[in-house]
Amino acid sequence: MDRMFEECIKESKPRPDFTGTDDYQVSLTLRGEVQDPRFLRFLEQANREGRGPFQTRDLLTLDLVHQGRQIPEELRPQLPGLLDQGIIERTGRGKYILSRRFYGFLGEKGVYTRRRGLDRATNKALLLKHIEDSGKEGSRFAEFQQVLPALSRHQIHSLLRELRAERRVHLVGRTSAGTWYPGPAPNRSGLEDRPPT
């Protein structure tokens, strides 16, 4: 069984489909078309560079990352090794993409930058929109975790620091009790608080 999955992924073919299997019979569909020959060449190159050989569970994990799908619990132990080898990169909590090396191999470094950077820009835009929509009411940190559940507290704080440095939001209060508002912080005289030049 493992060998079947391994060969399909190594050859960049769709995985075996067991739809219709029950307690009394096994239904198996094998498809022969190559989905992405470039992914296949990348795996071959990684093996030549000594980054392999990849085990079946590594290949299953890489296939899911390549498709942009969630990694199931039983395959998560494969992630640290693939990260260490530089085959994949983490883009958020539970989110991974193939590494810059893969996109460089394809001659698509711009695509890598867009895929990696777009997520951060989108997340930042979502935070800003939520804060702006909340207006005078303000927003608490717990709300940001609802807006961006895939990000860690650290990642959300990092985005908020950027928005604050850009003077698009400001914080009143400290820690989790603090409230975020749109725009730069007013100073005590009620005028916009400008950073020192």
C-alpha positions as CSV (number, residue, x, y, z in Angstrom):
1,M,0.0,0.0,0.0
2,D,2.7,2.5,1.0
3,R,4.6,1.6,-2.2
4,M,1.6,2.4,-4.3
5,F,1.2,5.9,-2.7
6,E,5.0,6.4,-2.9
7,E,5.2,5.7,-6.6
8,C,2.2,7.9,-7.4
9,I,3.7,10.8,-5.6
10,K,7.2,10.2,-7.0
11,E,5.7,10.2,-10.5
12,S,3.5,13.3,-9.7
13,K,0.3,11.3,-10.4
14,P,-3.0,11.6,-8.5
15,R,-3.1,9.4,-5.4
16,P,-4.9,6.1,-5.4
17,D,-8.7,6.6,-4.8
18,F,-10.3,4.1,-2.5
19,T,-13.8,5.6,-2.8
20,G,-16.4,2.9,-2.6
21,T,-14.4,0.6,-0.4
22,D,-16.3,-1.1,2.4
23,D,-16.0,-4.0,4.8
24,Y,-16.6,-6.6,2.0
25,Q,-14.7,-5.2,-1.0
26,V,-11.9,-2.9,-2.0
27,S,-12.5,-0.3,-4.8
28,L,-9.3,1.2,-6.2
29,T,-9.0,3.8,-8.9
30,L,-5.5,4.5,-10.3
31,R,-5.0,7.5,-12.7
32,G,-1.9,7.7,-14.8
33,E,-1.7,11.3,-15.8
34,V,1.2,13.4,-14.4
35,Q,-0.2,16.3,-12.5
36,D,2.9,18.5,-12.3
37,P,6.1,17.3,-13.9
38,R,8.0,20.3,-12.5
39,F,7.2,19.0,-8.9
40,L,8.6,15.6,-10.0
41,R,11.8,17.1,-11.3
42,F,12.2,19.1,-8.1
43,L,12.0,16.0,-6.0
44,E,14.5,14.3,-8.2
45,Q,16.9,17.3,-7.8
46,A,16.4,17.3,-4.0
47,N,17.4,13.6,-4.0
48,R,20.5,14.3,-6.1
49,E,21.5,17.0,-3.6
50,G,21.3,14.5,-0.7
51,R,18.0,15.9,0.7
52,G,16.3,12.5,0.3
53,P,15.6,9.8,0.0
54,F,12.1,10.6,1.0
55,Q,10.0,8.1,2.9
56,T,6.4,7.5,1.9
57,R,5.1,9.7,4.7
58,D,7.4,12.5,3.6
59,L,6.1,12.2,0.0
60,L,2.5,12.3,1.3
61,T,3.2,15.4,3.3
62,L,5.0,17.1,0.4
63,D,2.1,16.3,-1.9
64,L,-0.4,17.9,0.5
65,V,1.8,21.0,0.9
66,H,2.2,21.3,-2.9
67,Q,-1.6,21.2,-3.2
68,G,-2.0,23.8,-0.5
69,R,-4.0,21.4,1.7
70,Q,-4.1,21.0,5.5
71,I,-1.6,18.5,6.9
72,P,-3.5,15.8,9.0
73,E,-2.3,15.0,12.5
74,E,-0.8,11.7,11.5
75,L,1.6,13.4,9.0
76,R,2.6,16.3,11.2
77,P,5.7,14.5,12.6
78,Q,7.2,14.7,9.1
79,L,7.1,18.5,9.0
80,P,10.2,19.3,11.2
81,G,12.5,17.2,9.0
82,L,11.2,18.7,5.8
83,L,11.6,22.2,7.3
84,D,15.2,21.4,8.4
85,Q,16.0,20.1,4.9
86,G,14.7,23.4,3.4
87,I,12.1,21.6,1.3
88,I,9.1,23.4,2.8
89,E,8.6,26.7,4.8
90,R,6.1,27.7,7.4
91,T,3.9,30.7,6.5
92,G,1.6,30.6,9.5
93,R,0.3,28.3,12.2
94,G,-0.4,25.0,10.4
95,K,0.3,26.5,7.0
96,Y,3.2,25.6,4.8
97,I,4.4,26.2,1.2
98,L,7.1,24.6,-0.8
99,S,10.4,26.4,-0.3
100,R,12.0,29.3,-2.1
101,R,14.3,26.6,-3.6
102,F,11.4,25.0,-5.3
103,Y,10.2,28.2,-7.0
104,G,13.9,29.1,-7.8
105,F,14.2,25.7,-9.5
106,L,11.1,26.6,-11.6
107,G,12.5,30.1,-12.3
108,E,9.5,31.5,-10.5
109,K,11.0,33.4,-7.6
110,G,8.4,36.1,-8.0
111,V,5.6,33.6,-7.5
112,Y,7.2,32.5,-4.3
113,T,7.5,36.1,-3.0
114,R,3.8,36.8,-4.0
115,R,2.6,33.6,-2.3
116,R,4.6,34.2,0.9
117,G,4.1,37.9,1.0
118,L,0.5,38.0,0.0
119,D,-0.6,36.1,3.1
120,R,1.1,38.6,5.4
121,A,-0.3,41.6,3.5
122,T,-3.8,40.1,3.5
123,N,-3.6,39.3,7.2
124,K,-2.5,42.8,7.9
125,A,-5.3,44.3,5.8
126,L,-7.8,42.1,7.6
127,L,-6.6,43.4,11.0
128,L,-6.7,47.0,9.8
129,K,-10.3,46.6,8.4
130,H,-11.5,45.1,11.6
131,I,-10.0,48.0,13.7
132,E,-11.4,50.6,11.3
133,D,-14.9,48.9,11.3
134,S,-14.8,49.0,15.1
135,G,-14.2,52.7,15.0
136,K,-14.6,54.5,18.4
137,E,-15.6,51.3,20.1
138,G,-12.1,49.9,19.6
139,S,-10.9,46.3,19.2
140,R,-9.5,43.9,21.8
141,F,-6.8,41.4,21.1
142,A,-9.2,38.4,21.5
143,E,-11.1,39.7,18.5
144,F,-7.9,39.6,16.4
145,Q,-7.5,35.9,17.2
146,Q,-11.0,35.4,15.9
147,V,-10.2,37.3,12.7
148,L,-6.9,35.4,12.2
149,P,-7.3,32.0,14.0
150,A,-4.5,30.4,12.0
151,L,-1.9,32.9,13.4
152,S,-0.1,32.7,16.7
153,R,-0.2,35.5,19.3
154,H,3.3,36.5,18.3
155,Q,2.4,36.7,14.6
156,I,-0.6,38.9,15.3
157,H,1.4,41.2,17.6
158,S,4.0,41.5,14.9
159,L,1.3,42.7,12.4
160,L,-0.1,45.1,14.9
161,R,3.4,46.6,15.6
162,E,3.8,47.2,11.9
163,L,0.4,48.9,11.6
164,R,1.2,51.0,14.6
165,A,4.6,52.0,13.2
166,E,2.8,53.0,10.0
167,R,0.6,55.2,12.2
168,R,-2.5,53.4,10.9
169,V,-3.6,52.2,14.4
170,H,-2.9,53.1,18.0
171,L,-3.3,51.3,21.3
172,V,-4.9,52.6,24.5
173,G,-4.0,50.6,27.6
174,R,-1.6,47.7,27.9
175,T,-1.4,44.0,27.5
176,S,-4.6,42.0,26.7
177,A,-6.8,44.7,28.4
178,G,-5.6,47.3,25.8
179,T,-7.9,48.5,23.1
180,W,-6.8,49.3,19.5
181,Y,-8.2,52.2,17.5
182,P,-7.8,53.4,13.9
183,G,-5.4,56.2,13.0
184,P,-2.4,57.6,14.9
185,A,-2.5,58.2,18.6
186,P,-3.6,61.7,19.6
187,N,-1.3,63.5,22.1
188,R,-2.5,65.1,25.3
189,S,-3.5,68.3,23.6
190,G,-5.8,66.4,21.3
191,L,-3.6,66.8,18.3
192,E,-2.1,64.0,16.3
193,D,0.9,62.5,18.1
194,R,3.8,62.8,15.6
195,P,6.9,60.7,16.1
196,P,10.1,62.6,16.7
197,T,12.1,63.5,13.5
